[in-house]
Each structure stands twice: as structure tokens, then as C-alpha cells.
Amino acid sequence: MRCRMDFDEEDDDKKRVTHPSLRIQESASRGELTGAILAGIILLYGLTEKDISVCFLAAAFLLWQMRVLTVLLKPRLAFFIRNMLQGICISLFIGAILLMF
């Protein structure tokens, strides 16, 4: 996480203070962004080669990464959408594994 540590001069307890401009950025790390870009490239490859199982697998990962964007919504709506995306991701992943065999 991106944060800075402030020290209280009165007592030596560490307080974790998150910088306000990094609040949205800390929800997706650089590795997650790289993984999403690679999944997009793999999805395009699967579409050009007409490989349905690869498309399902890449789409499942991209939808899983979209769960990060739900922090921008209201809490109740975000909870519903996060659970819906999770269900779709799990079903696409299982479908991709079944299509490989």
C-alpha cells in the first residue's frame, strides 16, 4: 500500500495516514494493471484464433479485475455488483476448464 508514516511526538505510536490523492490508485497495483493488460492481449489472441476456452479464461480474469472499480459506487450497489462479478468470473473459469477437455 502506498502510505506514509507519521509519528506522534507525544507518544511514539505510529499512525498510518494515507495520502488523499492515492486513495483510488491504491486499489489497483502495478502488477494487477499489468495482468489486466496481458489478459486483454490474450483475449484478443483468443478471438483471432477462435479459441473459446482462452477467451473465457481471459474474460474471467478481466471481469475479476473490474471488481476493483466498485469502490467508486455506493456501498450497497458495490456489494451487489462485486458479488455478481465474482459469480460470473467463477462460472467463466469453470467453463474454460471444461472446454479444454
N, CA, C and O atoms as a printed pandas DataFrame, in Angstrom:
     atom_number atom_name residue_name chain_id  residue_number  x_coord  y_coord  z_coord
0              1         N          MET        A               1    0.827   -1.175    0.000
1              2        CA          MET        A               1    0.000    0.000    0.000
2              3         C          MET        A               1    0.872    1.237    0.000
3              4         O          MET        A               1    1.965    1.253    0.566
4              5         N          ARG        A               2    0.380    2.244   -0.627
5              6        CA          ARG        A               2    1.119    3.493   -0.653
6              7         C          ARG        A               2    0.633    4.369    0.488
7              8         O          ARG        A               2   -0.502    4.846    0.473
8              9         N          CYS        A               3    1.462    4.574    1.444
9             10        CA          CYS        A               3    1.106    5.432    2.569
10            11         C          CYS        A               3    2.377    5.968    3.193
11            12         O          CYS        A               3    3.472    5.483    2.908
12            13         N          ARG        A               4    2.233    6.942    4.020
13            14        CA          ARG        A               4    3.390    7.474    4.731
14            15         C          ARG        A               4    3.125    7.325    6.213
15            16         O          ARG        A               4    1.975    7.314    6.652
16            17         N          MET        A               5    4.170    7.214    6.962
17            18        CA          MET        A               5    4.050    7.007    8.398
18            19         C          MET        A               5    4.286    8.332    9.114
19            20         O          MET        A               5    5.319    8.972    8.915
20            21         N          ASP        A               6    3.346    8.739    9.932
21            22        CA          ASP        A               6    3.518    9.916   10.777
22            23         C          ASP        A               6    3.775    9.460   12.191
23            24         O          ASP        A               6    3.163    8.506   12.670
24            25         N          PHE        A               7    4.677   10.141   12.854
25            26        CA          PHE        A               7    4.997    9.807   14.225
26            27         C          PHE        A               7    4.426   10.884   15.135
27            28         O          PHE        A               7    4.623   12.079   14.910
28            29         N          ASP        A               8    3.731   10.448   16.145
29            30        CA          ASP        A               8    3.187   11.359   17.130
30            31         C          ASP        A               8    4.319   11.712   18.096
31            32         O          ASP        A               8    4.933   10.825   18.689
32            33         N          GLU        A               9    4.588   12.996   18.249
33            34        CA          GLU        A               9    5.721   13.405   19.086
34            35         C          GLU        A               9    5.449   13.157   20.566
35            36         O          GLU        A               9    6.385   12.939   21.335
36            37         N          GLU        A              10    4.185   13.189   20.974
37            38        CA          GLU        A              10    3.871   12.994   22.390
38            39         C          GLU        A              10    4.088   11.545   22.803
39            40         O          GLU        A              10    4.751   11.283   23.807
40            41         N          ASP        A              11    3.550   10.618   22.059
41            42        CA          ASP        A              11    3.822    9.205   22.304
42            43         C          ASP        A              11    4.305    8.600   20.993
43            44         O          ASP        A              11    3.878    9.013   19.915
44            45         N          ASP        A              12    5.164    7.656   21.089
45            46        CA          ASP        A              12    5.862    7.141   19.919
46            47         C          ASP        A              12    5.049    6.128   19.124
47            48         O          ASP        A              12    5.628    5.229   18.514
48            49         N          ASP        A              13    3.739    6.247   19.114
49            50        CA          ASP        A              13    2.895    5.345   18.327
50            51         C          ASP        A              13    2.918    5.781   16.865
51            52         O          ASP        A              13    2.888    6.968   16.541
52            53         N          LYS        A              14    2.972    4.793   16.015
53            54        CA          LYS        A              14    2.943    5.080   14.586
54            55         C          LYS        A              14    1.487    5.184   14.136
55            56         O          LYS        A              14    0.644    4.368   14.510
56            57         N          LYS        A              15    1.216    6.186   13.339
57            58        CA          LYS        A              15   -0.123    6.352   12.772
58            59         C          LYS        A              15   -0.014    6.227   11.267
59            60         O          LYS        A              15    0.863    6.824   10.643
60            61         N          ARG        A              16   -0.888    5.468   10.708
61            62        CA          ARG        A              16   -0.881    5.271    9.265
62            63         C          ARG        A              16   -1.802    6.304    8.629
63            64         O          ARG        A              16   -2.997    6.344    8.920
64            65         N          VAL        A              17   -1.244    7.131    7.768
65            66        CA          VAL        A              17   -2.004    8.175    7.099
66            67         C          VAL        A              17   -1.871    7.949    5.599
67            68         O          VAL        A              17   -0.767    7.958    5.055
68            69         N          THR        A              18   -2.997    7.749    4.943
69            70        CA          THR        A              18   -2.994    7.545    3.504
70            71         C          THR        A              18   -3.138    8.892    2.817
71            72         O          THR        A              18   -3.987    9.707    3.179
72            73         N          HIS        A              19   -2.317    9.103    1.847
73            74        CA          HIS        A              19   -2.362   10.354    1.106
74            75         C          HIS        A              19   -3.661   10.405    0.315
75            76         O          HIS        A              19   -3.997    9.427   -0.352
76            77         N          PRO        A              20   -4.414   11.522    0.364
77            78        CA          PRO        A              20   -5.738   11.565   -0.290
78            79         C          PRO        A              20   -5.686   11.342   -1.792
79            80         O          PRO        A              20   -6.613   10.757   -2.351
80            81         N          SER        A              21   -4.635   11.788   -2.461
81            82        CA          SER        A              21   -4.592   11.631   -3.913
82            83         C          SER        A              21   -4.321   10.188   -4.322
83            84         O          SER        A              21   -4.541    9.837   -5.481
84            85         N          LEU        A              22   -3.850    9.339   -3.406
85            86        CA          LEU        A              22   -3.550    7.950   -3.718
86            87         C          LEU        A              22   -4.662    7.004   -3.320
87            88         O          LEU        A              22   -4.505    5.791   -3.454
88            89         N          ARG        A              23   -5.780    7.519   -2.836
89            90        CA          ARG        A              23   -6.845    6.665   -2.326
90            91         C          ARG        A              23   -7.410    5.748   -3.406
91            92         O          ARG        A              23   -7.622    4.565   -3.141
92            93         N          ILE        A              24   -7.660    6.254   -4.614
93            94        CA          ILE        A              24   -8.200    5.436   -5.690
94            95         C          ILE        A              24   -7.087    4.592   -6.311
95            96         O          ILE        A              24   -7.330    3.455   -6.714
96            97         N          GLN        A              25   -5.891    5.124   -6.390
97            98        CA          GLN        A              25   -4.800    4.415   -7.026
98            99         C          GLN        A              25   -4.349    3.204   -6.229
99           100         O          GLN        A              25   -3.843    2.244   -6.810
100          101         N          GLU        A              26   -4.519    3.226   -4.912
101          102        CA          GLU        A              26   -4.026    2.099   -4.137
102          103         C          GLU        A              26   -4.901    0.863   -4.273
103          104         O          GLU        A              26   -4.535   -0.205   -3.781
104          105         N          SER        A              27   -6.056    0.986   -4.935
105          106        CA          SER        A              27   -6.914   -0.175   -5.085
106          107         C          SER        A              27   -6.412   -1.113   -6.185
107          108         O          SER        A              27   -6.741   -2.300   -6.166
108          109         N          ALA        A              28   -5.637   -0.619   -7.127
109          110        CA          ALA        A              28   -5.084   -1.469   -8.185
110          111         C          ALA        A              28   -3.577   -1.257   -8.233
111          112         O          ALA        A              28   -3.103   -0.145   -8.465
112          113         N          SER        A              29   -2.838   -2.320   -8.015
113          114        CA          SER        A              29   -1.387   -2.203   -8.021
114          115         C          SER        A              29   -0.853   -2.265   -9.450
115          116         O          SER        A              29   -1.599   -2.508  -10.399
116          117         N          ARG        A              30    0.417   -2.047   -9.578
117          118        CA          ARG        A              30    1.049   -2.080  -10.890
118          119         C          ARG        A              30    1.001   -3.496  -11.473
119          120         O          ARG        A              30    0.825   -3.665  -12.680
120          121         N          GLY        A              31    1.155   -4.497  -10.632
121          122        CA          GLY        A              31    1.077   -5.883  -11.099
122          123         C          GLY        A              31   -0.306   -6.253  -11.588
123          124         O          GLY        A              31   -0.448   -6.971  -12.578
124          125         N          GLU        A              32   -1.331   -5.765  -10.896
125          126        CA          GLU        A              32   -2.704   -6.035  -11.334
126          127         C          GLU        A              32   -2.994   -5.357  -12.669
127          128         O          GLU        A              32   -3.678   -5.925  -13.520
128          129         N          LEU        A              33   -2.480   -4.154  -12.851
129          130        CA          LEU        A              33   -2.672   -3.456  -14.113
130          131         C          LEU        A              33   -1.952   -4.189  -15.241
131          132         O          LEU        A              33   -2.489   -4.325  -16.341
132          133         N          THR        A              34   -0.750   -4.655  -14.972
133          134        CA          THR        A              34   -0.011   -5.418  -15.979
134          135         C          THR        A              34   -0.742   -6.708  -16.321
135          136         O          THR        A              34   -0.815   -7.088  -17.490
136          137         N          GLY        A              35   -1.280   -7.379  -15.319
137          138        CA          GLY        A              35   -2.046   -8.597  -15.561
138          139         C          GLY        A              35   -3.290   -8.342  -16.390
139          140         O          GLY        A              35   -3.650   -9.152  -17.245
140          141         N          ALA        A              36   -3.948   -7.218  -16.140
141          142        CA          ALA        A              36   -5.143   -6.880  -16.923
142          143         C          ALA        A              36   -4.778   -6.598  -18.377
143          144         O          ALA        A              36   -5.515   -6.979  -19.286
144          145         N          ILE        A              37   -3.656   -5.940  -18.602
145          146        CA          ILE        A              37   -3.227   -5.664  -19.979
146          147         C          ILE        A              37   -2.884   -6.967  -20.698
147          148         O          ILE        A              37   -3.259   -7.161  -21.854
148          149         N          LEU        A              38   -2.172   -7.855  -20.012
149          150        CA          LEU        A              38   -1.841   -9.154  -20.617
150          151         C          LEU        A              38   -3.094   -9.983  -20.880
151          152         O          LEU        A              38   -3.183  -10.665  -21.900
152          153         N          ALA        A              39   -4.063   -9.929  -19.965
153          154        CA          ALA        A              39   -5.312  -10.653  -20.181
154          155         C          ALA        A              39   -6.069  -10.093  -21.381
155          156         O          ALA        A              39   -6.705  -10.847  -22.118
156          157         N          GLY        A              40   -6.006   -8.780  -21.585
157          158        CA          GLY        A              40   -6.631   -8.181  -22.760
158          159         C          GLY        A              40   -5.977   -8.640  -24.044
159          160         O          GLY        A              40   -6.655   -8.904  -25.037
160          161         N          ILE        A              41   -4.635   -8.736  -24.024
161          162        CA          ILE        A              41   -3.919   -9.224  -25.206
162          163         C          ILE        A              41   -4.256  -10.691  -25.466
163          164         O          ILE        A              41   -4.448  -11.092  -26.613
164          165         N          ILE        A              42   -4.326  -11.485  -24.408
165          166        CA          ILE        A              42   -4.683  -12.902  -24.555
166          167         C          ILE        A              42   -6.114  -13.058  -25.054
167          168         O          ILE        A              42   -6.407  -13.958  -25.840
168          169         N          LEU        A              43   -7.008  -12.176  -24.594
169          170        CA          LEU        A              43   -8.390  -12.211  -25.080
170          171         C          LEU        A              43   -8.441  -11.916  -26.575
171          172         O          LEU        A              43   -9.163  -12.582  -27.317
172          173         N          LEU        A              44   -7.677  -10.919  -27.017
173          174        CA          LEU        A              44   -7.636  -10.619  -28.455
174          175         C          LEU        A              44   -7.041  -11.779  -29.244
175          176         O          LEU        A              44   -7.504  -12.085  -30.342
176          177         N          TYR        A              45   -6.025  -12.420  -28.693
177          178        CA          TYR        A              45   -5.447  -13.595  -29.357
178          179         C          TYR        A              45   -6.481  -14.722  -29.450
179          180         O          TYR        A              45   -6.612  -15.364  -30.492
180          181         N          GLY        A              46   -7.207  -14.954  -28.369
181          182        CA          GLY        A              46   -8.232  -15.992  -28.376
182          183         C          GLY        A              46   -9.335  -15.704  -29.374
183          184         O          GLY        A              46   -9.871  -16.622  -29.994
184          185         N          LEU        A              47   -9.676  -14.437  -29.533
185          186        CA          LEU        A              47  -10.711  -14.075  -30.506
186          187         C          LEU        A              47  -10.227  -14.271  -31.938
187          188         O          LEU        A              47  -10.982  -14.731  -32.794
188          189         N          THR        A              48   -8.955  -13.918  -32.200
189          190        CA          THR        A              48   -8.452  -14.078  -33.568
190          191         C          THR        A              48   -8.243  -15.544  -33.925
191          192         O          THR        A              48   -8.404  -15.923  -35.085
192          193         N          GLU        A              49   -7.888  -16.372  -32.952
193          194        CA          GLU        A              49   -7.671  -17.802  -33.204
194          195         C          GLU        A              49   -8.935  -18.633  -32.994
195          196         O          GLU        A              49   -8.924  -19.844  -33.209
196          197         N          LYS        A              50  -10.005  -17.997  -32.581
197          198        CA          LYS        A              50  -11.293  -18.656  -32.322
198          199         C          LYS        A              50  -11.167  -19.774  -31.291
199          200         O          LYS        A              50  -11.716  -20.863  -31.460
200          201         N          ASP        A              51  -10.427  -19.478  -30.216
201          202        CA          ASP        A              51  -10.241  -20.427  -29.115
202          203         C          ASP        A              51  -11.139  -19.964  -27.962
203          204         O          ASP        A              51  -10.806  -19.025  -27.239
204          205         N          ILE        A              52  -12.266  -20.631  -27.807
205          206        CA          ILE        A              52  -13.287  -20.210  -26.850
206          207         C          ILE        A              52  -12.800  -20.330  -25.408
207          208         O          ILE        A              52  -13.093  -19.464  -24.584
208          209         N          SER        A              53  -12.066  -21.386  -25.098
209          210        CA          SER        A              53  -11.625  -21.573  -23.712
210          211         C          SER        A              53  -10.646  -20.475  -23.285
211          212         O          SER        A              53  -10.700  -20.013  -22.145
212          213         N          VAL        A              54   -9.770  -20.059  -24.170
213          214        CA          VAL        A              54   -8.843  -18.962  -23.849
214          215         C          VAL        A              54   -9.620  -17.659  -23.678
215          216         O          VAL        A              54   -9.306  -16.859  -22.797
216          217         N          CYS        A              55  -10.623  -17.447  -24.510
217          218        CA          CYS        A              55  -11.460  -16.246  -24.380
218          219         C          CYS        A              55  -12.185  -16.235  -23.038
219          220         O          CYS        A              55  -12.243  -15.202  -22.370
220          221         N          PHE        A              56  -12.734  -17.373  -22.645
221          222        CA          PHE        A              56  -13.426  -17.459  -21.358
222          223         C          PHE        A              56  -12.476  -17.175  -20.199
223          224         O          PHE        A              56  -12.821  -16.447  -19.269
224          225         N          LEU        A              57  -11.279  -17.752  -20.261
225          226        CA          LEU        A              57  -10.315  -17.573  -19.183
226          227         C          LEU        A              57   -9.873  -16.116  -19.078
227          228         O          LEU        A              57   -9.813  -15.568  -17.977
228          229         N          ALA        A              58   -9.561  -15.478  -20.214
229          230        CA          ALA        A              58   -9.138  -14.078  -20.194
230          231         C          ALA        A              58  -10.285  -13.163  -19.770
231          232         O          ALA        A              58  -10.071  -12.198  -19.037
232          233         N          ALA        A              59  -11.494  -13.460  -20.226
233          234        CA          ALA        A              59  -12.651  -12.647  -19.835
234          235         C          ALA        A              59  -12.924  -12.774  -18.341
235          236         O          ALA        A              59  -13.292  -11.797  -17.690
236          237         N          ALA        A              60  -12.743  -13.977  -17.798
237          238        CA          ALA        A              60  -12.941  -14.170  -16.361
238          239         C          ALA        A              60  -11.953  -13.333  -15.568
239          240         O          ALA        A              60  -12.321  -12.712  -14.571
240          241         N          PHE        A              61  -10.697  -13.313  -16.005
241          242        CA          PHE        A              61   -9.699  -12.512  -15.294
242          243         C          PHE        A              61   -9.982  -11.024  -15.420
243          244         O          PHE        A              61   -9.833  -10.284  -14.448
244          245         N          LEU        A              62  -10.387  -10.574  -16.602
245          246        CA          LEU        A              62  -10.696   -9.149  -16.782
246          247         C          LEU        A              62  -11.896   -8.731  -15.939
247          248         O          LEU        A              62  -11.901   -7.639  -15.370
248          249         N          LEU        A              63  -12.904   -9.581  -15.853
249          250        CA          LEU        A              63  -14.048   -9.264  -15.001
250          251         C          LEU        A              63  -13.655   -9.260  -13.532
251          252         O          LEU        A              63  -14.173   -8.464  -12.749
252          253         N          TRP        A              64  -12.741  -10.148  -13.157
253          254        CA          TRP        A              64  -12.254  -10.166  -11.774
254          255         C          TRP        A              64  -11.528   -8.852  -11.453
255          256         O          TRP        A              64  -11.648   -8.328  -10.346
256          257         N          GLN        A              65  -10.787   -8.332  -12.412
257          258        CA          GLN        A              65  -10.086   -7.068  -12.197
258          259         C          GLN        A              65  -11.055   -5.883  -12.158
259          260         O          GLN        A              65  -10.738   -4.856  -11.559
260          261         N          MET        A              66  -12.206   -6.007  -12.774
261          262        CA          MET        A              66  -13.199   -4.935  -12.741
262          263         C          MET        A              66  -13.812   -4.771  -11.361
263          264         O          MET        A              66  -14.431   -3.746  -11.079
264          265         N          ARG        A              67  -13.647   -5.779  -10.486
265          266        CA          ARG        A              67  -14.169   -5.662   -9.125
266          267         C          ARG        A              67  -13.520   -4.493   -8.391
267          268         O          ARG        A              67  -14.104   -3.950   -7.453
268          269         N          VAL        A              68  -12.322   -4.104   -8.809
269          270        CA          VAL        A              68  -11.612   -3.005   -8.163
270          271         C          VAL        A              68  -12.365   -1.689   -8.365
271          272         O          VAL        A              68  -12.326   -0.809   -7.506
272          273         N          LEU        A              69  -13.040   -1.564   -9.485
273          274        CA          LEU        A              69  -13.737   -0.317   -9.799
274          275         C          LEU        A              69  -15.009   -0.116   -8.983
275          276         O          LEU        A              69  -15.598    0.964   -9.033
276          277         N          THR        A              70  -15.444   -1.119   -8.239
277          278        CA          THR        A              70  -16.679   -0.981   -7.479
278          279         C          THR        A              70  -16.526   -0.066   -6.271
279          280         O          THR        A              70  -17.526    0.298   -5.653
280          281         N          VAL        A              71  -15.296    0.314   -5.919
281          282        CA          VAL        A              71  -15.122    1.244   -4.803
282          283         C          VAL        A              71  -15.666    2.627   -5.146
283          284         O          VAL        A              71  -15.887    3.445   -4.253
284          285         N          LEU        A              72  -15.882    2.891   -6.425
285          286        CA          LEU        A              72  -16.403    4.182   -6.849
286          287         C          LEU        A              72  -17.918    4.288   -6.703
287          288         O          LEU        A              72  -18.479    5.376   -6.832
288          289         N          LEU        A              73  -18.582    3.162   -6.434
289          290        CA          LEU        A              73  -20.041    3.138   -6.334
290          291         C          LEU        A              73  -20.494    3.240   -4.881
291          292         O          LEU        A              73  -19.682    3.210   -3.955
292          293         N          LYS        A              74  -21.792    3.360   -4.705
293          294        CA          LYS        A              74  -22.361    3.349   -3.356
294          295         C          LYS        A              74  -22.137    1.971   -2.734
295          296         O          LYS        A              74  -22.087    0.976   -3.458
296          297         N          PRO        A              75  -22.000    1.889   -1.412
297          298        CA          PRO        A              75  -21.643    0.609   -0.775
298          299         C          PRO        A              75  -22.605   -0.545   -1.068
299          300         O          PRO        A              75  -22.154   -1.659   -1.334
300          301         N          ARG        A              76  -23.908   -0.307   -1.025
301          302        CA          ARG        A              76  -24.853   -1.409   -1.261
302          303         C          ARG        A              76  -24.805   -1.869   -2.710
303          304         O          ARG        A              76  -24.835   -3.069   -2.981
304          305         N          LEU        A              77  -24.732   -0.924   -3.643
305          306        CA          LEU        A              77  -24.642   -1.262   -5.059
306          307         C          LEU        A              77  -23.304   -1.925   -5.356
307          308         O          LEU        A              77  -23.243   -2.866   -6.148
308          309         N          ALA        A              78  -22.237   -1.448   -4.734
309          310        CA          ALA        A              78  -20.913   -2.038   -4.936
310          311         C          ALA        A              78  -20.886   -3.478   -4.448
311          312         O          ALA        A              78  -20.285   -4.338   -5.093
312          313         N          PHE        A              79  -21.527   -3.751   -3.320
313          314        CA          PHE        A              79  -21.582   -5.114   -2.785
314          315         C          PHE        A              79  -22.298   -6.047   -3.753
315          316         O          PHE        A              79  -21.845   -7.164   -4.002
316          317         N          PHE        A              80  -23.430   -5.577   -4.303
317          318        CA          PHE        A              80  -24.194   -6.382   -5.249
318          319         C          PHE        A              80  -23.393   -6.646   -6.516
319          320         O          PHE        A              80  -23.324   -7.786   -6.976
320          321         N          ILE        A              81  -22.791   -5.615   -7.082
321          322        CA          ILE        A              81  -22.035   -5.766   -8.331
322          323         C          ILE        A              81  -20.796   -6.622   -8.113
323          324         O          ILE        A              81  -20.442   -7.428   -8.973
324          325         N          ARG        A              82  -20.129   -6.454   -6.964
325          326        CA          ARG        A              82  -18.944   -7.256   -6.667
326          327         C          ARG        A              82  -19.301   -8.739   -6.593
327          328         O          ARG        A              82  -18.576   -9.580   -7.124
328          329         N          ASN        A              83  -20.402   -9.058   -5.945
329          330        CA          ASN        A              83  -20.833  -10.452   -5.856
330          331         C          ASN        A              83  -21.263  -11.001   -7.218
331          332         O          ASN        A              83  -20.998  -12.161   -7.533
332          333         N          MET        A              84  -21.923  -10.170   -8.021
333          334        CA          MET        A              84  -22.342  -10.597   -9.349
334          335         C          MET        A              84  -21.117  -10.876  -10.229
335          336         O          MET        A              84  -21.073  -11.892  -10.923
336          337         N          LEU        A              85  -20.129   -9.981  -10.203
337          338        CA          LEU        A              85  -18.916  -10.194  -10.981
338          339         C          LEU        A              85  -18.163  -11.439  -10.518
339          340         O          LEU        A              85  -17.591  -12.164  -11.332
340          341         N          GLN        A              86  -18.165  -11.681   -9.217
341          342        CA          GLN        A              86  -17.495  -12.866   -8.691
342          343         C          GLN        A              86  -18.165  -14.134   -9.205
343          344         O          GLN        A              86  -17.480  -15.080   -9.591
344          345         N          GLY        A              87  -19.485  -14.165   -9.215
345          346        CA          GLY        A              87  -20.202  -15.329   -9.728
346          347         C          GLY        A              87  -19.956  -15.554  -11.206
347          348         O          GLY        A              87  -19.771  -16.693  -11.636
348          349         N          ILE        A              88  -19.953  -14.487  -11.989
349          350        CA          ILE        A              88  -19.690  -14.616  -13.420
350          351         C          ILE        A              88  -18.270  -15.104  -13.658
351          352         O          ILE        A              88  -18.036  -15.943  -14.528
352          353         N          CYS        A              89  -17.319  -14.583  -12.886
353          354        CA          CYS        A              89  -15.914  -14.986  -13.045
354          355         C          CYS        A              89  -15.725  -16.464  -12.734
355          356         O          CYS        A              89  -15.034  -17.173  -13.466
356          357         N          ILE        A              90  -16.326  -16.920  -11.668
357          358        CA          ILE        A              90  -16.184  -18.328  -11.292
358          359         C          ILE        A              90  -16.817  -19.227  -12.348
359          360         O          ILE        A              90  -16.252  -20.263  -12.698
360          361         N          SER        A              91  -17.979  -18.843  -12.853
361          362        CA          SER        A              91  -18.624  -19.677  -13.872
362          363         C          SER        A              91  -17.840  -19.666  -15.186
363          364         O          SER        A              91  -17.750  -20.698  -15.851
364          365         N          LEU        A              92  -17.271  -18.523  -15.572
365          366        CA          LEU        A              92  -16.450  -18.489  -16.783
366          367         C          LEU        A              92  -15.185  -19.314  -16.619
367          368         O          LEU        A              92  -14.761  -19.985  -17.560
368          369         N          PHE        A              93  -14.577  -19.276  -15.444
369          370        CA          PHE        A              93  -13.360  -20.045  -15.196
370          371         C          PHE        A              93  -13.640  -21.549  -15.259
371          372         O          PHE        A              93  -12.891  -22.304  -15.878
372          373         N          ILE        A              94  -14.716  -21.966  -14.618
373          374        CA          ILE        A              94  -15.083  -23.396  -14.657
374          375         C          ILE        A              94  -15.445  -23.809  -16.081
375          376         O          ILE        A              94  -15.098  -24.906  -16.516
376          377         N          GLY        A              95  -16.142  -22.935  -16.807
377          378        CA          GLY        A              95  -16.475  -23.218  -18.202
378          379         C          GLY        A              95  -15.235  -23.333  -19.072
379          380         O          GLY        A              95  -15.184  -24.176  -19.968
380          381         N          ALA        A              96  -14.228  -22.494  -18.820
381          382        CA          ALA        A              96  -12.986  -22.574  -19.598
382          383         C          ALA        A              96  -12.268  -23.889  -19.319
383          384         O          ALA        A              96  -11.728  -24.504  -20.238
384          385         N          ILE        A              97  -12.258  -24.321  -18.076
385          386        CA          ILE        A              97  -11.607  -25.590  -17.757
386          387         C          ILE        A              97  -12.348  -26.754  -18.402
387          388         O          ILE        A              97  -11.718  -27.678  -18.917
388          389         N          LEU        A              98  -13.679  -26.720  -18.379
389          390        CA          LEU        A              98  -14.462  -27.800  -19.003
390          391         C          LEU        A              98  -14.291  -27.820  -20.519
391          392         O          LEU        A              98  -14.284  -28.891  -21.126
392          393         N          LEU        A              99  -14.153  -26.645  -21.136
393          394        CA          LEU        A              99  -13.970  -26.599  -22.588
394          395         C          LEU        A              99  -12.599  -27.093  -23.031
395          396         O          LEU        A              99  -12.433  -27.519  -24.174
396          397         N          MET        A             100  -11.625  -27.041  -22.142
397          398        CA          MET        A             100  -10.283  -27.520  -22.503
398          399         C          MET        A             100  -10.245  -29.026  -22.640
399          400         O          MET        A             100   -9.393  -29.555  -23.352
400          401         N          PHE        A             101  -11.155  -29.736  -21.969
401          402        CA          PHE        A             101  -11.128  -31.204  -22.015
402          403         C          PHE        A             101  -12.053  -31.740  -23.054
403          404         O          PHE        A             101  -12.152  -32.956  -23.224
